[in-house]
């Protein structure tokens, strides 16, 4: 797909009346925040718009639903436009793909550099250099002439904050800070309030889960790679949901000397999802892609068909090889 400009996308969006927005499964802050922000922008122009989700929103992101999320697959019998947000493939939206296909036209707004290229789009943009999809939403909204309301500001800020690791990740740019500085000019906006909602509302069980997972971590390559796992047994023991484990990988990345962190998440006894992060030079997207996954150079994910033990052995081996390769490329 050839990218459209922000202005071209803005002009096209003005031409649709009924729009469904599709975040990827296992929604994170950028995915839900970007989707909700876009929905509020479209509603501001009188469009009928919804974010169609099918999984449980993580506790720390529930405020981002902000009246725009539906789980009703029949919210529209027929509609004008389907938009994939923060993902570039129908394979990332599960059973909602059938609803996506009902649209008269479709589009994509994403910042991931690796996709399966299994979906034809009428228009859109995939811009891997963007720190977050929310940056693209903000720039498109500006081209549309949208008023950045408090709701939109909160969604954009939350999306950028989470996808940049509170502006710590290497994907953070001058443009990122410029957009956030403009968000702070929106009447009533309080960045501290959003930060408290995002980062300081963990359940007791989530803290207990974090402790178990961190205590069971393993190191490889002289401590430069660190790996741990969240099992179904952990979730039962702590009374938590899998989405309450999302911040653990950042704790592993904070350890001095670690370049790559991996958290394995046991979906069932035959399926494991893996989250990968790199600190400064490793390319974890290459590892994810080799297992059929994708993402960014420094943040990627994959799904492994097999047990936790099998996943640990094979992914650790691949990460060690990538560490050597990335080190040679420095």
C-alpha positions as CSV (number, residue, x, y, z in Angstrom):
1,X,0.0,0.0,0.0
2,X,1.2,3.5,-0.9
3,X,0.8,5.8,2.1
4,X,-1.6,8.7,1.8
5,X,-0.7,12.1,3.3
6,X,-2.4,13.3,6.5
7,X,-4.3,15.8,4.4
8,X,-5.5,13.2,1.9
9,X,-6.7,11.0,4.8
10,X,-8.4,13.9,6.4
11,X,-10.3,14.8,3.3
12,X,-11.4,11.2,2.8
13,X,-12.7,10.9,6.4
14,X,-15.0,13.8,5.8
15,X,-16.8,11.8,3.2
16,X,-18.1,9.0,5.3
17,X,-21.1,9.0,7.6
18,X,-21.0,5.6,9.4
19,X,-17.6,4.4,10.6
20,X,-16.4,1.5,12.6
21,X,-12.9,1.6,14.2
22,X,-11.1,-1.7,14.8
23,X,-8.3,-1.9,17.5
24,X,-6.2,-5.0,17.6
25,X,-6.9,-7.8,20.1
26,X,-5.3,-7.5,23.6
27,X,-5.7,-3.7,23.4
28,X,-2.8,-1.6,24.8
29,X,-2.8,2.1,25.6
30,X,-1.9,3.3,22.2
31,X,-4.4,1.0,20.5
32,X,-7.4,2.0,22.6
33,X,-6.3,5.6,23.1
34,X,-5.8,6.2,19.4
35,X,-9.1,4.4,18.5
36,X,-11.1,6.4,21.0
37,X,-9.5,9.7,20.0
38,X,-10.3,9.1,16.3
39,X,-13.9,8.1,17.2
40,X,-14.3,11.4,19.2
41,X,-12.9,13.3,16.3
42,X,-15.4,11.8,13.8
43,X,-18.3,12.3,16.2
44,X,-17.3,15.9,16.4
45,X,-18.1,16.2,12.7
46,X,-21.5,14.5,13.2
47,X,-20.4,11.1,12.0
48,X,-21.9,7.9,13.5
49,X,-18.8,6.2,14.8
50,X,-17.9,3.4,17.2
51,X,-14.8,1.5,18.4
52,X,-15.6,-2.2,18.0
53,X,-13.8,-4.3,20.6
54,X,-14.1,-7.9,21.7
55,X,-11.8,-8.3,24.7
56,X,-11.8,-7.0,28.2
57,X,-10.3,-3.5,28.6
58,X,-7.4,-3.5,31.0
59,X,-8.2,-1.9,34.4
60,X,-5.7,1.0,33.9
61,X,-7.2,1.8,30.5
62,X,-10.9,1.7,31.3
63,X,-11.3,5.5,31.3
64,X,-10.3,5.5,27.6
65,X,-13.5,3.8,26.6
66,X,-15.2,7.2,27.2
67,X,-18.5,6.2,25.7
68,X,-17.3,5.2,22.3
69,X,-16.5,1.5,22.7
70,X,-19.1,-1.2,21.7
71,X,-18.9,-5.0,21.6
72,X,-22.1,-5.3,19.5
73,X,-21.1,-6.8,16.2
74,X,-24.5,-5.7,14.8
75,X,-24.2,-2.0,15.7
76,X,-24.4,-1.3,12.0
77,X,-26.1,-3.7,9.5
78,X,-24.3,-1.8,6.7
79,X,-21.8,1.0,7.0
80,X,-19.4,3.1,5.0
81,X,-15.9,2.7,6.4
82,X,-13.9,0.3,8.5
83,X,-10.5,1.5,9.9
84,X,-7.8,-0.7,11.4
85,X,-6.0,1.3,14.1
86,X,-2.6,0.4,15.5
87,X,-2.5,-2.7,13.4
88,X,-2.1,-3.4,9.7
89,X,-3.7,-6.7,9.2
90,X,-7.1,-8.3,9.7
91,X,-5.4,-11.2,11.4
92,X,-5.0,-8.9,14.4
93,X,-8.7,-8.4,15.0
94,X,-9.9,-11.9,15.4
95,X,-13.6,-12.7,14.7
96,X,-14.3,-9.0,14.1
97,X,-12.7,-9.5,10.6
98,X,-16.2,-10.6,9.3
99,X,-17.6,-7.2,10.5
100,X,-14.6,-5.4,9.0
101,X,-15.4,-7.0,5.6
102,X,-19.0,-5.7,5.6
103,X,-17.8,-2.1,5.1
104,X,-18.1,-0.4,1.8
105,X,-14.5,0.7,2.0
106,X,-11.7,0.3,4.5
107,X,-8.6,2.1,5.7
108,X,-5.6,1.6,8.0
109,X,-3.8,4.0,10.4
110,X,-0.8,2.3,12.0
111,X,2.9,2.8,13.0
112,X,4.1,-0.8,13.0
113,X,6.8,-1.7,10.5
114,X,5.9,-5.3,10.2
115,X,2.6,-6.6,8.9
116,X,1.3,-9.6,7.1
117,X,0.2,-7.8,4.0
118,X,-3.0,-9.8,3.9
119,X,-5.4,-6.9,3.7
120,X,-6.1,-4.6,0.8
121,X,-6.9,-1.0,1.9
122,X,-8.7,1.8,0.0
123,X,-6.4,4.3,1.7
124,X,-4.4,4.9,4.8
125,X,-1.0,5.3,6.3
126,X,1.6,3.0,8.0
127,X,4.4,5.1,9.5
128,X,7.0,3.2,11.5
129,X,8.9,6.3,12.4
130,X,6.0,7.5,14.6
131,X,6.4,6.9,18.3
132,X,2.7,6.0,18.6
133,X,-0.3,5.7,16.3
134,X,-1.8,8.5,18.4
135,X,0.7,10.9,16.7
136,X,-0.9,10.1,13.3
137,X,-4.4,10.4,14.7
138,X,-3.5,13.8,16.1
139,X,-2.0,15.0,12.8
140,X,-4.9,13.8,10.8
141,X,-7.3,15.4,13.2
142,X,-5.5,18.7,12.8
143,X,-5.8,18.4,9.0
144,X,-9.5,17.8,9.4
145,X,-9.9,21.0,11.4
146,X,-11.0,19.1,14.4
147,X,-11.4,20.8,17.8
148,X,-9.1,18.9,20.2
149,X,-11.5,18.4,23.1
150,X,-10.5,17.4,26.6
151,X,-11.6,13.8,25.8
152,X,-9.4,13.7,22.7
153,X,-6.5,15.2,24.6
154,X,-6.7,12.6,27.3
155,X,-6.8,9.8,24.8
156,X,-3.9,11.1,22.8
157,X,-1.8,11.7,25.8
158,X,-2.5,8.3,27.3
159,X,-1.7,6.6,24.0
160,X,1.6,8.4,23.5
161,X,2.7,8.0,27.2
162,X,2.1,4.3,27.2
163,X,3.7,3.5,23.8
164,X,6.8,5.5,24.6
165,X,7.3,4.1,28.1
166,X,6.5,7.5,29.6
167,X,8.8,9.1,27.0
168,X,11.7,6.8,27.9
169,X,11.8,4.6,24.8
170,X,14.1,5.4,21.8
171,X,11.0,6.0,19.6
172,X,10.3,9.3,21.3
173,X,11.1,12.2,19.1
174,X,10.9,16.0,19.0
175,X,7.5,15.7,17.3
176,X,6.3,13.5,20.1
177,X,7.1,16.2,22.6
178,X,5.6,18.9,20.4
179,X,2.3,17.1,20.2
180,X,2.2,16.6,23.9
181,X,3.1,20.2,24.6
182,X,0.1,21.2,22.5
183,X,-2.1,18.7,24.4
184,X,-1.2,20.6,27.6
185,X,-2.7,23.7,26.1
186,X,-6.2,22.1,26.0
187,X,-8.4,23.7,28.7
188,X,-8.8,21.4,31.7
189,X,-6.1,18.9,30.7
190,X,-4.2,17.4,33.6
191,X,-1.3,15.2,32.7
192,X,-0.7,14.1,36.2
193,X,-4.3,12.9,36.5
194,X,-3.9,10.7,33.4
195,X,-0.6,9.4,34.7
196,X,-2.2,8.3,38.0
197,X,-5.0,6.5,36.1
198,X,-2.5,4.7,33.9
199,X,0.2,3.7,36.3
200,X,-1.1,3.8,39.9
201,X,-4.3,1.7,39.9
202,X,-3.0,-1.9,40.2
203,X,-4.9,-4.4,42.1
204,X,-3.3,-6.3,45.0
205,X,-3.4,-9.4,42.9
206,X,-1.5,-7.7,40.1
207,X,1.3,-6.8,42.5
208,X,1.4,-10.4,43.8
209,X,1.5,-11.6,40.2
210,X,4.4,-9.2,39.4
211,X,6.3,-10.5,42.3
212,X,5.9,-14.2,41.3
213,X,6.9,-13.5,37.7
214,X,9.9,-11.4,38.6
215,X,11.1,-13.9,41.2
216,X,11.1,-16.7,38.5
217,X,13.0,-14.7,35.8
218,X,16.0,-16.3,34.0
219,X,19.0,-14.7,32.4
220,X,20.9,-15.6,29.3
221,X,23.9,-14.2,27.5
222,X,25.6,-13.1,30.6
223,X,22.6,-11.2,31.9
224,X,22.0,-9.2,28.7
225,X,18.8,-11.2,28.0
226,X,16.1,-11.7,30.7
227,X,13.0,-13.9,30.4
228,X,10.1,-14.8,32.6
229,X,6.6,-16.3,32.1
230,X,3.0,-15.6,33.2
231,X,1.2,-19.0,33.4
232,X,-2.5,-19.8,33.9
233,X,-1.5,-21.1,37.3
234,X,-0.1,-17.7,38.3
235,X,-3.4,-16.0,37.3
236,X,-5.5,-18.5,39.3
237,X,-3.2,-18.1,42.3
238,X,-3.4,-14.3,42.3
239,X,-7.0,-13.9,41.0
240,X,-5.9,-11.8,38.1
241,X,-6.4,-11.5,34.3
242,X,-3.6,-11.8,31.8
243,X,-3.9,-8.1,30.9
244,X,-2.9,-7.2,34.4
245,X,0.6,-8.5,33.6
246,X,1.3,-5.9,30.9
247,X,3.7,-3.7,32.9
248,X,6.0,-6.5,34.1
249,X,8.2,-6.4,31.1
250,X,9.2,-2.8,31.9
251,X,10.4,-3.9,35.3
252,X,12.6,-6.5,33.7
253,X,13.9,-3.9,31.2
254,X,14.9,-1.6,34.2
255,X,17.6,-4.0,35.3
256,X,21.1,-2.7,34.7
257,X,22.9,-4.5,31.9
258,X,19.8,-6.0,30.3
259,X,19.4,-5.3,26.5
260,X,16.5,-7.7,25.7
261,X,13.5,-8.7,27.9
262,X,10.9,-11.3,27.1
263,X,7.7,-12.1,28.9
264,X,6.0,-15.3,27.9
265,X,2.2,-15.4,28.5
266,X,0.5,-18.8,28.5
267,X,-2.9,-18.5,26.7
268,X,-3.5,-22.2,27.1
269,X,-1.4,-25.4,27.3
270,X,-0.6,-25.2,23.6
271,X,-0.4,-21.5,22.9
272,X,2.0,-18.8,24.3
273,X,2.2,-15.1,23.5
274,X,5.6,-13.4,23.8
275,X,6.3,-9.8,24.4
276,X,9.8,-8.6,23.4
277,X,11.6,-5.4,24.3
278,X,15.1,-4.1,23.5
279,X,16.8,-1.2,25.3
280,X,19.3,0.3,22.8
281,X,20.5,-1.7,19.9
282,X,18.9,-5.2,19.5
283,X,16.3,-5.7,16.8
284,X,13.5,-7.8,18.4
285,X,11.2,-7.2,15.4
286,X,13.4,-9.6,13.4
287,X,13.0,-12.3,16.1
288,X,9.2,-11.7,16.2
289,X,9.0,-11.9,12.4
290,X,10.8,-15.2,12.4
291,X,8.0,-16.7,14.5
292,X,5.2,-15.0,12.4
293,X,4.9,-12.0,14.7
294,X,5.8,-8.4,14.2
295,X,6.2,-5.0,15.7
296,X,9.0,-2.4,16.1
297,X,12.7,-2.8,16.3
298,X,12.7,-2.2,20.0
299,X,9.2,-3.6,20.9
300,X,7.6,-6.6,19.2
301,X,5.4,-9.6,19.9
302,X,4.6,-13.1,18.6
303,X,2.4,-16.1,19.2
304,X,4.1,-19.5,19.7
305,X,2.3,-22.8,19.2
306,X,3.6,-25.0,22.0
307,X,4.2,-25.2,25.7
308,X,5.9,-22.6,27.9
309,X,9.0,-24.8,28.1
310,X,9.1,-25.2,24.4
311,X,8.6,-21.4,23.8
312,X,11.3,-20.5,26.4
313,X,13.9,-22.8,24.7
314,X,13.2,-21.7,21.1
315,X,12.7,-18.0,21.8
316,X,15.7,-17.8,24.1
317,X,17.9,-19.4,21.4
318,X,16.6,-16.9,18.8
319,X,17.1,-13.9,21.1
320,X,20.7,-15.0,21.8
321,X,21.4,-15.2,18.0
322,X,19.8,-11.8,17.5
323,X,21.9,-10.3,20.3
324,X,25.1,-11.4,18.5
325,X,23.8,-10.2,15.1
326,X,22.7,-6.8,16.5
327,X,26.0,-6.4,18.4
328,X,27.9,-7.1,15.1
329,X,25.8,-4.4,13.3
330,X,26.6,-1.7,15.8
